[in-house]
Structures are given as structure tokens and as C-alpha cells.
Amino acid sequence: MTPRSWQRWQDWAALVIGVLTALTPIVVATSTAALWTLVVFGVLVAAAALWSLAQPGSAVSEYVHVVLGVLLFISPWVFAYTAFTGAAWTSWVAGVLVVGAGLAALPAANAEHRGLAGQH
């Protein structure tokens, strides 16, 4: 079984979500905390998605998506930017979508990992 990199739709979805999250401060009102939170988490989600796409047998990268999604979801409360509606909703929606993408990709990543482990 050969690794099928760059094919999992969940990782492509996470990449798009990460890029859009990072670009959101261009179109919504933000505080300094919201701006940096959206940019940093967006870049981290996109980077984790690229990692998952390049190494489809890495289940760890899918868990990273889940953790980043949860952190993105709670960030409006942690960094006190719930008053900036666009930024807050972006965090909440993107966070839920990233968690969903990570959890949806876990079975495939685990299966790929088991297939790679059997080659050794």
C-alpha cells in the first residue's frame, strides 16, 4: 500500500479554512488580539493541513487539527473579542469546521498509518 498524499478532502477543507481564517481581518472589524489570533491560528491550521496532505499516514496531524479547532473556538472568550462579531463568529465557525475535518479524517489517517506500519 503506497501513501496517497494530497488527496484527502478533509485536509483540503482544513487548508481552505485556515487560509480564509488568516485573511478574515481584511474584511471584518477586529481588535489587535482578534487580528493576531485569527492570523496565527489560520496559519497554524493551514500548516497542519499541509502536513496532513503531505503525510496522510500521520494521525497526529489530525489530532493537531482538533486541538487547533478547539483553541480557535474558545479564543473569542480567552482573548476578549466577542464584541467584534465578525471576528468572533469566524473563530467559532472555523473552529467547529476544523474540529469536524480533523475528526472526519482520523479513520483514514489511522488506516493509512496501519498500512504504512505493515510495510516495515
Sequence and secondary structure as in RCSB ss.txt:
>XXXX:A:sequence
MTPRSWQRWQDWAALVIGVLTALTPIVVATSTAALWTLVVFGVLVAAAALWSLAQPGSAVSEYVHVVLGVLLFIS
PWVFAYTAFTGAAWTSWVAGVLVVGAGLAALPAANAEHRGLAGQH
>XXXX:A:secstr
    TT  HHHHHHHHHHHHHHHGGGTS   HHHHHHHHHHHHHHHHHHHHHHH TT HHHHHHHHHHHHHHHHH
HHHTT TTSHHHHHHHHHHHHHHHHHHHHHHHHHHHHHHHHHTT 
